[in-house]
Amino acid sequence: MKKLAILVLCFALIVPSAFAKKEKGNKKESVKTEQVVTKKEKKAKTKDSKDTKVKGEQKECTPDNKCCKTITLNSLQDSIAYAYGMAMGKQTIGMLEQMKNDVNFELSKDIIVGSLIAQLANDSANMLYTEEQLAAVYAQTNNILREAIQKKKNEELEKNKIAGAEFLAKMEKEPGVMKTESGLLYKIERLGEGEKPLVTSLVQVHYSGKLIDGTEFDSSYKRGKPADFSLQNLIQGWKEGICLMPVGSKFTFYIPYQLGYGEQGTGPIPPASPLIFEVELLEVTK
């Protein structure tokens, strides 16, 4: 939802002219060097505003009609203004890419520029939406984004469930792999002779965790230091699996998503992902 809120906030900059059309015969205008609207010009704009609003059109200010001018930075204020413009541009580019990825919308950069200029100039004669209309577009955009994002999540979830089930079914047939009643698969790489921990135990382990595509998302080996855990705080697959291990053992666990991080996933772990852990039980510390 945080990403959704950022997209809607960015969208507020461009909505006022989202449905602008070019009016035939309009003369191309350039932005004044000092961007100062004189009374005479303002009066002229007011005179034409009725037709503009009725037709849903806005005089555009694009690179093609020379609205982009050479900029010289002569002061700290100029530098700050330019930095603001760069930041706004980067944010808008990110929003455009996100809109394309999420809902396959190609938004017009020319319309964005025209809308932004009208908004910054507080040019009410050239603003195509009222506040009520803006709110309606925000709500519509919110719904479209929410539905699109949820659809993608559902598709990813189903894809991961199918791939995970196929992987676990394949691993279950591998020599030496055993299965518990809960569905946990494990293979004994080395069997130790020490005590077995309880669910309430504190243990010291070395381990690495991978996704079924081989992506490693965690490793105490790479950190160069064993990890200490309370089994009560771990995912169900670890609780059950480590309790099968005498100290000194090394097991490989193939954990179904139901015994891992569920349909939500977490951090680098996608939704409904089975997990592969290689675990060495070094010590039961308590």
Summary of the structure (lengths in Angstrom):
residues: 286
radius of gyration: 30.1
end to end distance: 41.7
largest distance: 94.1
contacts: 770
relative contact order: 0.12
helix: 47%
strand: 16%
